Amino acid sequence: MITAQEIDRVIRFDGDGLPVVSVYLSVPVDPADRAALPTRLSGLLHQFRPRVADERLGREQRMSLRGDIERLEAAASEEMWTRGTIALFSCSGRGMFERFDLPRRTRDRVMVDATPWVRPMLAVLDEYHRYCVAVVDRAAAWIWEVYQDEIRAVDRLRDEFPRKPDFAAWFAEYGVRNRTEELSKRHFRLVATRLADLFRTGGCELLIVGGHRHEITPFLGFLPDALRARVVGTFALDPGTSTPDDIRKLADHAIEQYERAEERREVSRLLETASGGGLAAVGLRDCLWAGTVTAVRHLAVEDGATAPGVVCERDGWLARSGDACPLCGAPARRSSDVLGDLVEQVVDDGGTVRHVRAETGLRRHVAAAALRFPLPERPEDAAAGTGG
Ligand SMILES: [Zn+2]
């Protein structure tokens, strides 16, 4: 599991005068195509190989770059490829090498800079929430962290509340009912405090709570307001008889429901904003133009959708069709997936992206975007306006 701490470590890394090499390599879906990965990586590294011999760089810098190339090529031959994209960061002179397996494919790219180039990685990870799943009953609690497809046990709490109570002894004690309620209150308070600590320090964003149906609501009452606001789902089960697999399935279901509902809310907000004449673009044509002029603050695209189109390599013009770029006149490059080009461009311009899996208006519109500023007139429209 990619932890918040690992991501943080890379974000904060500084080469302190030595170059940092960042590489993004997308992994083909078909395992048979993966044999070409080392060659593709070599091709990427080739872009900065001349710098290793560049006398304008200090000896220490060149040595570090040489070490980076060796380390990266070794990583490519390890063949531990998974799905999506591999992000590699290397600064051998400072003993830094990090590898992340990202769940979504991005374009192959390499960057050499003073710090790691993390934006493409963060853009991919941004789409995945970190969930904390707490299964709670009156005597115990089990806590997991769920991120992407992975689940990790975080903690297990047990109170002194007797699991197999000796009823005779209990009834002999005056006020036994109050006593057991006090104990479960104490336990709930303990669990709530533990969860609050986890959210403060561990990078969890959202909370799912499972347990006996009649105990969930009382337990939620013990959560601090800020944490209760992060509860996005609950599920009922008997913690005493459930297997980890049962819990995993119920938690996944709760997460799935929340994610799809959030996507539907987001898309309807964008569609409403656009229809009200606000700062939003709907449909591929407008979104491509918005991407061209770096107007996209946030882009929602139908997950899995692709669309052919054209791209100007010189200034980033994107469109459905055209032979030459209307901005600079350069010949346009055909792209088998201009939607993918748009996503990359939005990320490079500091925007965010969400791939929408829920059934929404995007099935028809493919893309919608929240804008930073109103779209300027397109060059072709301006020309048509002048012409008649
Ligand atoms: Zn152009």
Residues whose N, C-alpha, C, O or C-beta is under 5 A from the ligand:
A	BS01	ZN	C312 R314 D315 W317 C325 L327 C328 G329 A330
